[in-house]
Amino acid sequence: MTASPDSNQRNALIMGTLAFMVSFAIWGLLAGLMPSLKKELHLTASQASLLVAIPVILGSLGRLPAGLLADRYGGKIVMTVLLFLSAISAFILGFVHDYNSYIITAIFLGFGGATFSVGVTFVSRWFPPAKQGTALGIFGAGNLGQSLAVFGIPLLAAVAGRSGAVWSFATCALLYAIVFAVVSRDAEWTQAPKDLGSMLKVFFTRGMCWVLSLLYFQTFGGFVALAIYMPMLLKDLFDLTPADAGFRTAMFVVLATAARPLGGYLSDKIGSQLVLLASFAGLLPCALIMTNHDFGYFTVGALGAAFLVGLGNGGVFKLVPQYFPKDVGTVTGLVGAAGGMGGFFPPLVLGYCKDHYGTYNPGFYFLAGFAALCLVVLYLAIIRPSGTPKGKLLAAAE
């Protein structure tokens, strides 16, 4: 008895989402460890920022070749390999004890971040365009892996030690890699895979690629940046314990993750334009509120930002199959890489501001300014009519 199409879609969505969750937890291990590592290794804010940012940048850059390989060989084999590599990297992390070794290990933890473009390709091929916004929004719930890392690592470390805690996550990744390899399967796909030259050609000849990359740079980049930096931020600003900071950061990630499928669903119903408009318009004041370091005000700003970037994440990836129906995997890799890059720079900016000006506030001003820029680009490229539904900016770019 063969499985129904709906059953196949559901199974693929579950398997892909869990794979993203497991790999994202590995990607976020250093963020969960950072409050205690910063104190133990006597790190400056800039050194700590660099350490948590390295997996982000390597995982982001890795989305380009990972997306290309998924288009060519299918998501199953590429995701399986990345899960195994993530597990091995986490095992190695349990053996290092000095800053330089952590830097080197952080490079390999980037494998976990590269799974995003693979998962989007794997999941989206099972769904028609009308349902891809909702499906990819649900897939984005794998962001909860970040919560598991930042909340679970301090608690496990208190019981089993830092190495034992890390090895627990590594074991889970290894076991799920085996499950994914055995249970999952790719959708049938007849479209010829693109080579790297064709992939880059889409990026440099289609203006909407740049537009979507900018919007995702803000939404997903803002989420990643705040999620990985929040434990250290809460420790420095409010002197919270690592476990308390991890718990509150986990709430930030849960809210952002819950908002992502909502953003995909609303994009299917009312259009991504309105969803993104609400996201960027609301994010600007939330970023400014976070400059007030009263704990109540900061919490309101941070949770508001979490919800809005989550909505935006769901909104952007509804637009990818809409504008690039024949290049979903290719454009996902490119746009996803841009989003990951957006998670790399803000922690460095926050660390630099803290070390040189004694405050994190310029980093929040930068976040607000970038939200304003995205509002302008969204309006000119997508919302404003200009004889073409794509807008004047896009028409000029193409």
Protein Blocks (a to p, Z undefined) as FASTA:
>chain_A
ZZdfklmmmmmmmmmmmmmmmmmmmmmmmmmmmmmmmmmnopafklmmmmmmmmmmmmmm
mmmmmmmmmmmnopklmmmmmmmmmmmmmmmmmmgcbfklmmmmmmmmmmmmmmmmmmmm
mmmmmpcfklmmmmmmmmmmmmmmmmmmmmmmmmmmmmnojklmmmmmmmmmmmmmmmmm
mmpccdddfbdcddfklmmmmmmmmmklmmmmmmmmmmmmmmmmmmmmmmmmmmmmnopa
fklmmmmmmmmmmmmmmmmmmmmmmmmmnopklmmmmmmmmmmmmmmmmmpccfklmmmm
mmmmmmmmmmmmmmmmmmmmmmmmmlmmmmmmmmmmmmmmmmmmmmmmmmmmmmmnopak
lmmmmmmmmmmmmmmmmmmmmmmgghianbjklmmmZZ
